[in-house]
Amino acid sequence: MNINVKIGDLRTEAVDAIVLSVFEGQELISGPQAADEATNGGIRELIDAGDFKGEHKQTSLLYTRGAITAPRIGLVGLGKRADFDIEKARQAVGKIVKELRDLGVNTVAIPFPPESPSEMVEATVEASVLALYEFNQHKTQDLDAVKTLESVTLLVENEASRSAVEDSAGVGETIAKGANLARDLSNQPPNHLTPTLLAEKAQEVASETGLKCEVFDLAQLQEKGFRTLVGVSQGSQEEPRFIILEHTPENEGRDTVVFVGKGITFDSGGLSLKSGSGMMDMKHDMSGAAAVLGAMQAVGQLKPDLHVVGLIAASENLPSGTAQRPGDVVKSYGGKTIEILNTDAEGRLVLADALGYAAHYSPKVVVDLATLTGAVVTALGHFACGMLGTDDDLMGKLRAAAQKTHERVWQLPLWDDYDEMLKSKVADVKNIGDGTAGTIAGAAFLKQFAEDYPWVHLDIAGTAWDVEGSSYIPKGATGYGARLLVQLVRDWAS
């Protein structure tokens, strides 16, 4: 889909549909008013008849019968003005563009009045790109029935407005495409996204966006001491990879922000084997890595005045005669020893090495994202991730970014008391707790390896796939976290 910005008039724009938004119970303003006058009161007639009230995400279609060039006007409600926020705009736009696409509409135009807030333009473009996402890469039948919306044109009134809207639209499109990349990666079947293929995709993204990319293969990982990452992978014929993506700003001396992603491209549970039903969605167990790669693609394009590093620890977790065993003891990259009591708690093992390696950058902050525990779904459901960490200021910045992106976070405690459940009789730490507070136990484990820098862990197991109720989040992978990380960078660099 193409996003265009042009000077134009909704009454003469040659598209299949004009999209207009209306507040509930309010007088028509700007675009809706002009369209109402051009259609001899057609919009007001719908409202007066009670067929369209402007309730949030309510839609209606008006056929113009030649009154304006476009044959249709798609109306969408924003709800009550007093309750309006940017997320309501995203939800409204996502709803109407999907309905128009499913109707067979190919081109739409959305008018923007002068001095439209940049966040409204960004939200409109984000919602359009995110809502129209589909994952059809492996389908071979009925593709002729798949409907696409070819272009969304943002109409402005003058040259001064066009420049500002173009800038905001470009940012919104870049961020949304980063999230859609994360969706694509997470949706890929595990035979189409091994650690090696994930590393190749990272190199492709780096080449296209000007990022620096380095990949450690098995021999390098063994040489450098990534023992926990290598240990998780040893049951699989697929080799692990450690991926480093780096954006360096033009100005020296800028803060360093490091993002770390869990990249288990398929998780069987290892010898602590999952059930069949519990294994079916485990291609999504690399959603943290997908979010980091999607965010880094956007960072490479936006080029913030900030040093941003993305680290991805990629592996499969499979059972075999060479697989890690419950009871094994391994030494992490940073030197701490770990007693492995459950091989299905493997994400925290690969992250232990990645968090240890993050210290090389002397980072201002480190944020890791991982589909770490089923317990976080029990605690928070699918509408917020669990946030735990060692730095209140960083958690505050993430809350602020989450407020803007609606990729919500909820803080859980990480008191030192929880460290007791991880004490091992034969090693420095064990990889599971005592069966209670599973999400906190996972974070308490990671805390042992996130030393010498401010750190926050985001457990995204409940938000990474199959979230319902949003107009711009499809079935399957959500891309959760990519937009959140980019917003954190933007706020930090501003």
C-alpha positions as CSV (number, residue, x, y, z in Angstrom):
1,M,0.0,0.0,0.0
2,N,1.2,3.5,-0.9
3,I,0.9,6.5,1.4
4,N,0.6,9.8,-0.5
5,V,0.3,13.4,0.6
6,K,-1.0,16.0,-1.8
7,I,-2.8,19.3,-2.0
8,G,-6.4,18.7,-2.9
9,D,-10.1,19.1,-2.3
10,L,-12.2,16.2,-1.0
11,R,-15.0,17.3,-3.4
12,T,-12.8,16.7,-6.5
13,E,-10.4,14.0,-5.5
14,A,-10.6,11.1,-7.9
15,V,-10.5,8.1,-5.4
16,D,-12.9,5.3,-4.6
17,A,-13.8,6.7,-1.2
18,I,-13.3,9.7,1.0
19,V,-12.8,8.9,4.7
20,L,-14.3,11.3,7.2
21,S,-14.3,11.1,11.0
22,V,-17.1,12.6,13.2
23,F,-17.4,13.2,16.9
24,E,-20.5,11.9,18.7
25,G,-23.1,14.5,19.3
26,Q,-21.1,17.4,17.8
27,E,-21.7,19.8,15.0
28,L,-19.9,18.8,11.8
29,I,-16.5,20.4,11.4
30,S,-14.1,21.0,8.5
31,G,-14.1,18.0,6.1
32,P,-17.4,16.5,7.2
33,Q,-19.1,19.9,7.0
34,A,-17.8,20.5,3.4
35,A,-18.8,17.0,2.4
36,D,-22.2,17.5,3.9
37,E,-22.8,20.7,2.0
38,A,-21.5,19.1,-1.2
39,T,-23.9,16.2,-0.8
40,N,-26.9,18.4,0.0
41,G,-27.0,17.4,3.6
42,G,-26.4,13.7,3.1
43,I,-24.3,13.3,6.2
44,R,-26.6,15.3,8.4
45,E,-29.5,13.2,7.1
46,L,-27.8,10.1,8.3
47,I,-27.2,11.6,11.7
48,D,-30.7,13.0,12.1
49,A,-32.2,9.7,11.1
50,G,-30.2,8.0,13.9
51,D,-28.4,5.7,11.4
52,F,-25.0,7.2,12.3
53,K,-24.3,8.8,15.7
54,G,-20.5,9.1,15.6
55,E,-20.1,6.5,18.4
56,H,-16.5,5.3,18.6
57,K,-15.6,3.0,15.7
58,Q,-19.2,3.2,14.3
59,T,-19.1,3.3,10.5
60,S,-21.5,4.2,7.8
61,L,-21.2,4.5,4.0
62,L,-22.7,7.3,2.0
63,Y,-23.0,7.0,-1.8
64,T,-22.5,10.5,-3.4
65,R,-24.3,9.9,-6.7
66,G,-22.0,12.4,-8.5
67,A,-22.3,15.2,-5.9
68,I,-18.5,14.9,-5.5
69,T,-16.0,13.0,-7.6
70,A,-15.5,10.1,-5.2
71,P,-18.5,7.7,-5.4
72,R,-18.4,6.9,-1.7
73,I,-17.8,8.6,1.7
74,G,-16.8,6.4,4.5
75,L,-17.8,7.8,7.9
76,V,-16.3,6.6,11.1
77,G,-17.1,7.8,14.7
78,L,-14.5,9.1,17.1
79,G,-16.8,8.9,20.1
80,K,-17.4,11.8,22.5
81,R,-14.9,14.6,22.2
82,A,-14.3,14.7,25.9
83,D,-13.1,11.0,25.8
84,F,-11.0,11.4,22.7
85,D,-7.3,10.4,22.6
86,I,-4.8,9.2,19.9
87,E,-5.6,5.5,20.5
88,K,-9.3,6.2,19.7
89,A,-8.1,7.8,16.4
90,R,-6.0,4.7,15.6
91,Q,-8.9,2.4,16.4
92,A,-11.4,4.4,14.3
93,V,-9.1,4.7,11.3
94,G,-8.2,1.0,11.5
95,K,-11.8,0.1,11.5
96,I,-12.9,2.1,8.4
97,V,-9.9,1.3,6.2
98,K,-10.4,-2.4,6.8
99,E,-14.1,-2.2,6.0
100,L,-13.4,-0.2,2.8
101,R,-10.8,-2.7,1.7
102,D,-13.1,-5.6,2.3
103,L,-15.7,-3.8,0.3
104,G,-13.3,-3.9,-2.7
105,V,-12.2,-0.2,-2.5
106,N,-8.7,0.3,-4.0
107,T,-8.0,4.0,-3.2
108,V,-9.1,6.3,-0.4
109,A,-8.4,9.9,0.6
110,I,-8.4,11.4,4.1
111,P,-8.5,15.2,4.4
112,F,-6.5,16.9,7.0
113,P,-7.3,20.5,8.1
114,P,-4.5,23.1,8.4
115,E,-2.3,22.7,11.5
116,S,-3.4,19.1,12.2
117,P,-1.4,17.8,15.1
118,S,1.5,15.6,14.0
119,E,0.4,12.8,16.3
120,M,-2.9,12.7,14.6
121,V,-1.2,12.3,11.2
122,E,1.2,9.7,12.6
123,A,-1.7,7.8,14.2
124,T,-3.8,7.8,11.0
125,V,-0.9,6.4,8.9
126,E,0.1,3.9,11.6
127,A,-3.4,2.6,11.9
128,S,-3.8,2.3,8.1
129,V,-0.6,0.3,7.6
130,L,-1.1,-1.8,10.7
131,A,-4.8,-2.6,10.1
132,L,-4.3,-3.7,6.5
133,Y,-1.6,-6.1,7.4
134,E,-2.1,-9.7,6.2
135,F,0.2,-12.7,6.3
136,N,-0.3,-14.7,3.1
137,Q,3.2,-15.7,2.2
138,H,2.6,-19.4,2.3
139,K,-0.8,-19.6,0.7
140,T,-1.2,-20.8,-2.9
141,Q,-5.0,-21.0,-3.2
142,D,-7.7,-18.4,-3.4
143,L,-5.2,-15.6,-3.7
144,D,-7.3,-13.9,-6.4
145,A,-10.0,-13.4,-3.7
146,V,-7.6,-11.4,-1.4
147,K,-8.6,-7.8,-1.5
148,T,-6.0,-5.0,-1.2
149,L,-6.2,-1.3,-0.6
150,E,-3.6,0.2,-3.0
151,S,-3.2,3.7,-1.7
152,V,-4.2,6.1,1.1
153,T,-3.9,9.8,0.2
154,L,-3.7,12.5,2.9
155,L,-5.3,15.6,1.5
156,V,-4.0,19.0,2.7
157,E,-5.1,22.5,1.7
158,N,-1.8,24.3,1.0
159,E,2.0,23.8,0.6
160,A,2.8,24.8,4.2
161,S,0.5,22.0,5.5
162,R,1.9,19.5,3.0
163,S,5.5,19.7,4.3
164,A,4.5,19.1,7.9
165,V,2.0,16.3,7.1
166,E,4.6,14.6,4.8
167,D,7.1,14.5,7.7
168,S,4.6,13.1,10.2
169,A,3.2,10.6,7.7
170,G,6.7,9.3,6.9
171,V,7.4,8.8,10.6
172,G,4.1,6.9,11.1
173,E,4.7,4.7,8.1
174,T,8.3,3.9,9.1
175,I,7.2,2.9,12.6
176,A,4.2,0.8,11.4
177,K,6.4,-1.0,8.8
178,G,8.8,-1.9,11.7
179,A,5.9,-3.4,13.6
180,N,4.8,-5.3,10.5
181,L,8.3,-6.7,10.0
182,A,8.1,-8.0,13.6
183,R,4.7,-9.5,12.7
184,D,6.1,-11.2,9.6
185,L,9.0,-12.7,11.5
186,S,6.8,-14.0,14.4
187,N,4.3,-15.4,12.0
188,Q,6.9,-17.3,9.9
189,P,6.7,-21.1,10.3
190,P,9.8,-22.4,12.2
191,N,11.1,-24.2,9.1
192,H,11.2,-20.8,7.3
193,L,12.8,-18.9,10.2
194,T,15.7,-20.7,11.7
195,P,18.4,-18.8,13.7
196,T,20.5,-18.6,10.6
197,L,17.6,-17.2,8.5
198,L,16.8,-14.7,11.2
199,A,20.4,-13.5,11.2
200,E,20.3,-13.2,7.4
201,K,17.1,-11.1,7.7
202,A,18.9,-8.9,10.2
203,Q,21.8,-8.4,7.8
204,E,19.3,-7.5,5.0
205,V,17.6,-4.9,7.2
206,A,21.0,-3.5,8.2
207,S,22.1,-3.2,4.6
208,E,18.9,-1.4,3.7
209,T,18.9,1.1,6.6
210,G,22.5,1.8,7.2
211,L,22.8,-0.1,10.5
212,K,25.9,-1.9,11.4
213,C,25.4,-5.7,11.8
214,E,27.5,-8.4,13.2
215,V,26.6,-12.1,13.6
216,F,28.4,-14.6,15.8
217,D,28.1,-18.2,14.5
218,L,28.5,-21.4,16.6
219,A,32.3,-21.4,16.5
220,Q,32.5,-17.7,17.6
221,L,29.9,-18.3,20.4
222,Q,31.9,-21.2,21.8
223,E,35.1,-19.2,21.6
224,K,33.6,-16.1,23.2
225,G,32.0,-18.0,26.0
226,F,28.3,-17.8,25.2
227,R,27.8,-21.1,27.0
228,T,24.1,-20.8,28.0
229,L,23.0,-19.9,24.4
230,V,25.0,-22.8,23.0
231,G,23.7,-25.1,25.7
232,V,20.0,-24.4,24.7
233,S,20.8,-25.1,21.1
234,Q,22.7,-28.3,21.5
235,G,19.6,-30.5,21.1
236,S,18.9,-29.1,17.6
237,Q,20.7,-29.6,14.3
238,E,20.2,-25.9,13.7
239,E,23.1,-23.8,14.9
240,P,22.5,-20.7,17.2
241,R,23.2,-17.2,16.2
242,F,23.9,-14.0,18.2
243,I,22.9,-10.9,16.2
244,I,24.2,-7.4,16.9
245,L,22.6,-4.4,15.2
246,E,23.9,-0.9,15.9
247,H,22.9,2.6,15.0
248,T,25.6,5.2,15.7
249,P,24.5,8.9,15.6
250,E,26.6,11.6,13.9
251,N,27.2,13.4,17.1
252,E,29.6,11.8,19.6
253,G,29.0,11.3,23.3
254,R,25.4,10.4,23.0
255,D,23.7,8.0,25.4
256,T,23.7,4.3,24.6
257,V,20.4,2.4,24.7
258,V,20.5,-1.4,24.3
259,F,17.5,-3.6,23.4
260,V,17.8,-7.4,23.9
261,G,15.4,-9.9,22.3
262,K,14.7,-13.5,23.1
263,G,14.9,-15.3,19.7
264,I,13.8,-18.9,20.3
265,T,12.7,-19.7,16.8
266,F,10.9,-22.8,18.0
267,D,10.5,-24.1,21.5
268,S,9.5,-27.7,22.1
269,G,10.5,-27.4,25.8
270,G,13.6,-29.5,25.2
271,L,13.7,-32.7,27.3
272,S,11.1,-31.0,29.6
273,L,8.8,-31.5,26.7
274,K,5.7,-29.3,26.2
275,S,2.3,-30.8,25.5
276,G,1.2,-31.0,21.9
277,S,-1.3,-28.1,22.3
278,G,1.3,-26.1,24.3
279,M,3.8,-26.5,21.4
280,M,1.7,-25.4,18.5
281,D,2.2,-21.7,18.8
282,M,5.9,-21.9,19.7
283,K,7.0,-20.4,16.4
284,H,6.1,-17.1,18.2
285,D,8.7,-17.7,21.0
286,M,11.0,-15.3,19.1
287,S,8.6,-12.4,19.3
288,G,11.0,-10.5,21.5
289,A,13.7,-10.8,18.9
290,A,11.1,-9.8,16.2
291,A,10.2,-6.7,18.1
292,V,13.9,-5.7,18.5
293,L,14.6,-6.2,14.8
294,G,11.4,-4.3,13.8
295,A,12.3,-1.5,16.1
296,M,15.9,-1.4,14.8
297,Q,14.7,-1.2,11.2
298,A,12.7,1.9,12.2
299,V,15.6,3.3,14.1
300,G,17.9,2.9,11.1
301,Q,15.5,4.9,9.0
302,L,14.6,7.6,11.5
303,K,18.3,8.0,12.6
304,P,17.8,9.5,16.1
305,D,20.5,11.3,17.9
306,L,21.1,8.4,20.1
307,H,23.4,5.3,20.1
308,V,21.0,2.3,19.8
309,V,22.1,-1.3,19.9
310,G,19.9,-4.3,19.3
311,L,21.0,-7.7,20.6
312,I,19.3,-11.0,19.6
313,A,20.0,-14.4,21.0
314,A,18.6,-16.9,18.5
315,S,18.3,-20.6,19.0
316,E,15.9,-23.6,18.7
317,N,15.1,-25.6,21.8
318,L,14.6,-29.3,20.8
319,P,15.0,-32.7,22.5
320,S,17.6,-35.2,21.3
321,G,20.4,-37.3,22.6
322,T,22.6,-34.2,22.7
323,A,20.1,-31.9,24.4
324,Q,20.6,-30.2,27.7
325,R,19.4,-32.3,30.7
326,P,17.6,-31.2,33.8
327,G,20.3,-31.2,36.4
328,D,23.0,-29.9,34.1
329,V,25.1,-27.0,35.3
330,V,26.4,-24.4,32.8
331,K,28.5,-21.2,33.1
332,S,27.0,-18.0,31.6
333,Y,28.9,-15.4,29.5
334,G,29.5,-13.3,32.6
335,G,30.8,-16.3,34.6
336,K,27.9,-17.2,36.9
337,T,26.9,-20.9,37.0
338,I,23.4,-22.0,36.5
339,E,21.7,-25.2,37.5
340,I,19.2,-26.2,34.9
341,L,16.2,-27.9,36.5
342,N,13.7,-27.3,33.6
343,T,14.8,-27.1,30.0
344,D,11.6,-25.4,29.1
345,A,12.8,-22.3,31.0
346,E,15.3,-21.8,28.2
347,G,14.5,-18.2,27.2
348,R,16.1,-16.8,30.4
349,L,19.2,-18.9,29.6
350,V,19.8,-17.3,26.2
351,L,19.0,-13.9,27.7
352,A,21.6,-14.4,30.5
353,D,24.4,-14.5,27.9
354,A,22.9,-11.5,26.0
355,L,22.5,-9.4,29.1
356,G,26.0,-10.2,30.1
357,Y,27.3,-9.1,26.7
358,A,25.3,-5.9,26.8
359,A,27.7,-4.6,29.5
360,H,30.3,-4.2,26.8
361,Y,28.5,-1.1,25.6
362,S,28.5,0.7,29.0
363,P,24.8,1.4,28.3
364,K,22.7,4.1,29.9
365,V,19.9,1.6,29.9
366,V,19.0,-2.0,28.8
367,V,15.5,-3.2,28.0
368,D,14.9,-6.9,27.2
369,L,11.8,-8.3,25.6
370,A,10.8,-12.0,25.9
371,T,7.9,-14.3,25.7
372,L,9.2,-15.6,29.0
373,T,6.3,-17.0,31.1
374,G,2.8,-18.3,30.8
375,A,2.3,-16.9,34.3
376,V,2.2,-13.3,32.9
377,V,-0.9,-14.3,30.9
378,T,-2.6,-15.5,34.1
379,A,-1.7,-12.2,35.8
380,L,-2.4,-9.7,33.1
381,G,-4.2,-11.4,30.3
382,H,-3.5,-10.2,26.7
383,F,-3.7,-6.4,27.1
384,A,-0.5,-5.5,28.9
385,C,3.0,-7.0,29.3
386,G,4.6,-7.5,32.6
387,M,7.3,-4.9,33.4
388,L,10.0,-5.5,36.0
389,G,13.4,-4.0,36.5
390,T,16.0,-2.3,38.6
391,D,15.5,1.4,37.5
392,D,12.3,3.4,38.4
393,D,13.3,6.2,36.0
394,L,13.5,3.8,33.0
395,M,10.2,2.2,33.9
396,G,8.7,5.6,34.0
397,K,10.0,6.4,30.5
398,L,8.5,3.1,29.3
399,R,5.2,3.9,30.9
400,A,5.2,7.2,29.1
401,A,6.0,5.6,25.8
402,A,3.3,2.9,26.3
403,Q,0.8,5.7,27.0
404,K,1.5,7.1,23.5
405,T,1.6,3.8,21.6
406,H,-1.0,1.9,23.6
407,E,1.4,-1.0,23.9
408,R,0.7,-1.1,27.5
409,V,3.0,-2.2,30.4
410,W,2.2,-3.0,34.0
411,Q,4.8,-3.0,36.7
412,L,5.3,-6.0,38.9
413,P,7.5,-6.1,42.0
414,L,11.1,-7.3,41.9
415,W,12.1,-7.1,45.5
416,D,15.3,-8.9,46.6
417,D,13.1,-11.3,48.6
418,Y,12.3,-13.1,45.4
419,D,15.9,-14.0,44.9
420,E,15.7,-16.6,47.6
421,M,13.6,-18.9,45.4
422,L,16.4,-19.1,42.9
423,K,19.2,-20.3,45.2
424,S,20.8,-23.5,44.1
425,K,22.6,-26.1,46.2
426,V,25.1,-26.9,43.4
427,A,25.5,-23.6,41.4
428,D,25.2,-19.9,41.8
429,V,21.6,-19.9,40.7
430,K,18.9,-22.2,39.3
431,N,16.8,-21.5,36.3
432,I,13.3,-21.9,37.9
433,G,11.7,-20.7,41.2
434,D,9.6,-22.5,43.7
435,G,6.4,-22.7,41.5
436,T,4.9,-19.4,42.7
437,A,5.2,-15.9,41.1
438,G,6.4,-17.4,37.9
439,T,6.8,-14.1,36.0
440,I,8.7,-12.5,38.9
441,A,10.9,-15.6,39.3
442,G,11.9,-15.3,35.6
443,A,12.8,-11.6,36.0
444,A,14.6,-12.3,39.3
445,F,16.7,-14.8,37.4
446,L,17.5,-12.3,34.6
447,K,18.4,-9.7,37.2
448,Q,21.4,-11.8,38.2
449,F,22.9,-11.1,34.8
450,A,21.8,-7.5,34.2
451,E,24.5,-6.0,36.3
452,D,26.3,-2.6,36.2
453,Y,23.5,-0.8,34.3
454,P,19.9,0.2,34.6
455,W,17.7,-2.6,33.3
456,V,14.0,-3.4,32.6
457,H,12.5,-6.7,31.5
458,L,9.3,-6.9,29.5
459,D,7.5,-10.2,29.6
460,I,5.4,-10.1,26.4
461,A,4.1,-13.7,26.4
462,G,0.5,-12.4,26.7
463,T,0.7,-9.6,24.2
464,A,2.8,-11.1,21.4
465,W,0.0,-13.0,19.5
466,D,-3.7,-13.6,19.3
467,V,-4.8,-10.3,20.9
468,E,-8.5,-9.6,20.2
469,G,-10.6,-6.4,20.2
470,S,-8.3,-4.0,18.3
471,S,-9.1,-2.8,14.8
472,Y,-5.5,-2.6,13.8
473,I,-4.1,-5.8,15.4
474,P,-4.8,-8.9,13.3
475,K,-5.0,-12.6,14.3
476,G,-1.6,-14.1,14.8
477,A,1.5,-12.1,15.7
478,T,0.8,-8.5,17.0
479,G,4.3,-7.0,16.6
480,Y,4.0,-5.9,20.2
481,G,7.0,-4.0,21.4
482,A,8.4,-2.6,18.2
483,R,6.5,0.7,18.4
484,L,7.1,0.9,22.1
485,L,10.8,0.7,21.7
486,V,10.9,3.3,18.9
487,Q,8.8,5.6,21.0
488,L,11.2,5.2,23.9
489,V,14.1,6.1,21.5
490,R,12.2,9.1,20.1
491,D,11.4,10.5,23.5
492,W,15.0,9.9,24.7
493,A,16.5,11.6,21.7
494,S,14.2,14.6,21.7
